[in-house]
């Protein structure tokens, strides 16, 4: 019974696969039909159940080849260099299609007593010739683009040259041209800070903000410099304008509270309502935990100081000397330090609170340190602005 069920299921799967392949063939998806048939014929290719796939493969191969050759004939007659890539790809497609089928050959058509026909041609000369034509076209087009003053043309030239280098490695001076196109297609951004507050901005904060090696934001076509370099014409500028710095007074906040808890304090004899000892089945007095209430008075002190830095990030276009955009940003750092002492039994409070009993008051951070500590949050927000707002849209 299991064998019959398995056979029926197998026939159903084959039938569905054949119908799908026929549908592809009817809709002009010849290579899809070829791939389906090849997958089906990888095992038991000469079995009767696979004969439909052999017929479909023979027909799909012939139609795909005819269509490609007709397309090639038209493209070659047009004699347009922009067709070189399509011509090259079509010759490769003809060659690769044959290579996929070759491992399956011969394929028998049992009813007709013959092998399926797959005319194979050597396209090596055409592939080499079309690759050389395409290489020459890509090279010439890239060279032409690189006579432009538009950075986007250099980027297109770079992409063409990168494709050419993959297609035809070590072709002429492609690697050197790629380096040139990369340099000339790159936007260089000069980043600086400006202090519009009435406070001194710590030098190390400015250095940290402008250390773009820690941001990881340089991309293929954008490089950020905090120090202008000789020989580079900067396209854009980014200025971090410090607008306002607010630092709160140093505060010590006091709080007193009481904690109570019941804890075990030895054991005692369990008594009934009449004050007599309760005994177990063996006549022994039953012992229970002796609980007692403990209490602690806690005096908590919180040292508090905050710093808020308000800034504005300006994007400038150096080519037009125009402001492109501006982004407000606010960052805050809070110094919050707790210490405490107590009267009573400290076990009445949670164990994770014990750490505060071991502390004493500490010096408040200086205003300069507070401003500097705000810089970590400022860097995160600055990176977010740069990541989400490109100079070129």
N, C-alpha and C positions, 0 to 999 in steps of 0.2 A: 504493500500500500504506500509506504514511504517513497519507494522508487518511482511509482506512478505519479505521485504528487510532485516530486522533484522534477520529473520529466515534463509534466504539464507547465510547471513554473518556468523551466528553462525555455520551453517553446514560446511561452508568453513574452519573456524578456527579449528573445530573438526577434519575435514578430514586432514588438514595439520599436526595437532598434532599427529594423529594416524600414518601417513606416517613417520613422524620423529621418533616416538617410534619404529615402525617396522624396520626402517633403523638401529637404535641403536642395536636392538636385533639381526639383521642379521650380524652386524659387531662385535658382541661379547661384546658390551658395555651394559652388563646386568643391572648393577646398574643405568646407565643413563636411560635405558628404564623403570626400576622400579620407579625411581624418577619422570619421566614424567607421568607415569600412576597414581601414587599416587596423584600427583598434580591435574590431571584431575578428579579423583574420590572423591575429597574432598567435592564436591557438587553434588547433584542429582546422587549419585552413582548407583542407581537402574534403571535409565532411559534407554530406548532402545538405545539412542544415545551414551551411554557410554559403551555398551557391548564390543566393540572392545578392549577397554582399560582393561577390566576385563580379557579377554583371553590373552592379551599381558602380563599383570602382572603375571598371573598364570604361563605362559611359562617362562618368564624372571626369576622369583623367583626360579623355579625348576632348570634352567640351571646354575644360579649363585651359588646356594647351592651345586649342583653337582661339579662344578668347584672348589669351595673352599674346599670341603671335599677331592677331589682328590689331591689337592695341599697339604693339611694337611697330608694326608696319606704318600705322598712322603717325605715331610720334616721330619716327625716323624721317618720314616724308616732310613733316613740318619743319624740320631742321632748326629747331629753336633750342638754344643752349639751356633754357630753363627746364627742358624735358629730360636732361641728362640723368637726373636722379631717378626719375620714374623709369627710364629705360634700363638703368643699372639694376634697379629693384626687380623689374620684370624678368630680366635674364636670370637673376639669382633665384627668383621664384620658380621659374621653369626647371632650373637645375636642382633645387632643393626638393621639389615635388617628386622628381624622378628618384632621388636618393632615398626618399622615404618608402618608395614602393619596391625598390630593387631587392631588399632582404626577403620579401615575400615571394618573389618569382622562383619557379613558374607557378602560376595559378591555373588550375584546371577547370574547364567548363564541361562537366561530366556528360550532360545530355548531348552536347555537340561534338564530343570527343576531340576537343582541341584545348590549347592553352589560351587564356585571355591575352589580348594584344595590347601592349604598351610600348609604342615606338619611342625609343630612347635616342636623344641627340646630344652631341657634345657642344656645350655652350661656353667652353673655357675661353676661346678667343673673343667671343662677344662680351663675356664678363670682364675680361682684362681691358678690352678696348673701351667699353662703356665706363669702367672705373677710371681709366686715364682721362677720358673726356670730362667726367664729373669732377675729378681732382683738379683739372686745369680750370674749369669753370669756377669752382669754389675758391681757388687761389686768386684768380683774377678779380672775382667779385669782392673778396676780402680786401685785396690791395686797393681797389677802387673806393670801398667804404672808408678805408683808413686815410684817404685824402681829405675827408670831411673834418669839420670842426665840432661836429655834434657828437657828444659822448655816447649817445644811444647807437650811432652808427658803428662806433668802435666796439660796443658790446655785441652788436650783430656780427661784426667781423670776427670777434673772438669765438662766438658760437660756431660760425662757419669753419673757422680754422681748427677748432677742437673736433668737429665732425670729420674734417679732412684728415687730421692727425690719427684719428681712430680708423678711418677708412684706408689710409695710405701712409703708414708710419714713416717718419723721417723724410717726408716729401719736402724737397728744397729747404727753405729757411722758415718753415712753418712754426717751429718752436720759438724762434726769436720773434716772429711776428705776433705770436700769441702773447708773449711777455709785453710787447709794445702796446698791443690792443688792450691788455688788462690794465696797464698803467694809465693809458690815455682815456680809458672808459670809466675809470674810478672817480667817484666823488670824494674829495678830501674836505673834511669838516674840521674847522678850528674851534676848539672849545675853551671858554674862559669864564671867569667869575667876575662879578661886579658887586661891590658892597654899597648899598644905599641906606644902610642903617647907621645909627650913631654909636655902634659898638665895633670893637675889633673882632674880625673873623679870624679864628686860629689858623695859622699858616698850614698846619698839618691837616686840618679839615679841608682846606682848598686843595692841597696836594692829593688827599684821598679821593675827593670828588672828581678830580681831573685825571686820576690814574685809570684810564680806560682799559688797561690790560686786565683789570679785575672784573670788568663788566661782561666780557665775552660777547660784545655786540658788533664788532667789525664783521662785515659780511663780504661777499664776493665783490661788490661794487661800491662799498662805502667804508672809508677809513677815517678814524677820529684821532686828531693830534691835539695835545694840550700845549705843545711848544711848536711854533712854526718852524718848518724845515726849509732849508735853502733849495731853490729849484722847483718848488711846488707852488702852483697857483691854486689857492683854496677857493672852492666853489661855494661853500656854505659856512656859516658861523652859528655856533650855539652858545648863548650867554646865560649863565645861571646868575640871575639878579637877586641878591639877598635884600628883601624889602623891609622886613621887620623881625626883631628878636625880642621876645617877651620872656623874662625870667621871674618866677615868683619869689617872694621873700622866703627865707629859711624858716620853717615851721616845725614845732614839736607838739604833736597832738597827744593828749593824755586820756586814758580810759581806764576805769576801774570796774571789775565785774567779779562775781562769785560763782564758783563751780562746786557742785555736790555730786557725790557718787557713793553707792553702796559697794563695799568690798568684803571679802571673806576674812574673818579674823578667828581662825581656829574652828573647832566643832563644839557642839553642845548636845545634851540629851533632849530628845523630842518629848515634850510634855503635852498631856491632854488638857481639856478645859478645867479639870479639877487640880491641875498642877502635879499630876502623877506621871511618872515615866512611862512612855509607850514602848512596849517590848515586841520583839519579833516572835516567830513561831517556836523558837528554841528558848525563849525566855530572856534573851539578851536585850538590854536597852538599845533603842534605835538612836543613832547619832546623825545629826544634820549640821549643815554649815552654819556657823555663827556669823551673821552679817552685821556690819556696822556702817554708819554713815560718816564719811569724811568730807571735809570742806576746805577750800582754798580761796583766798582773796588775791586776785591778780591785778597788778598795776602795769598797764601796757602803755608804751611810749612809741609813737610813730614819727620818725624824722621824714619830712616831706619837702621836696623842692622840684619844680617843673620848669621845663624850657620849651618854648614853641618858636619854631623858625618858619617864617613865611617867605617864600621866594617865587620868582617868575622865570620860566625858561623861555627865552626868545630864540626863534629860528630865523636866521637872516640869509638872504640870497646875496652873496657878494658880487654876483654878476650884474645885478640891477640895483644893489644897495637898498633893497626893500625888505620890510619885515614880512616873513611868510606866515608865521603863526606865533602864538604865545600861549603858554600853559601854566596856570597857577599851581603851586604845590605847597603844602603845609606839612611839617613834620614835628613830632613832639617826643620828648624824652622825660620820663618821670623817675626821680630818685625817691624811693620808698623803702625806708629801713625801719624794722621793728625790733625792739628789745623790751624785756619785761623783768619784773621781780615779783615776789609773792610772799604771803604770810599764810601758814597753814600747811596742809598736806598736799604736795603737788600732784600726787597720784589721782586727785579728783578731776584733773583735766586730761585731755587727750595727749598721748605720748608724743605725737608729732609737733606739739606745741612746746615741748621741753627745750627745743633749740633756742627759743627766745630768752629763756632764763640764763643761758650761758653767754649772752651778749651784753655789751655795754655801748654807750653812745659812741658814735664815730664822727669824725670831722665831716662837715658838708662838702660836697665837691664844689670847686670854684666855678664861677660863671663861665670861664673859658672851657673848662672840662665839660660842663653841661652842654654848651653849644657844640662841642666836638662829638659828644655822645649822641646828640641828635642826628649827626651826620650819617649814621648807619641806616636809619629809616629814610633819610633823604636820598641816599644812594639807591635804595631799592625803588623808591618812587621815580627817581630820575631815569633809572634803567627802564622802568615801565613806560615812561613817556617816549623814550627813544625807540623802544621796541614796537610800540603801537602807532608811532607817528613818523613815517619815513619822510625824508626831505623831498624825494621824488615820488609822486603818486601815480 
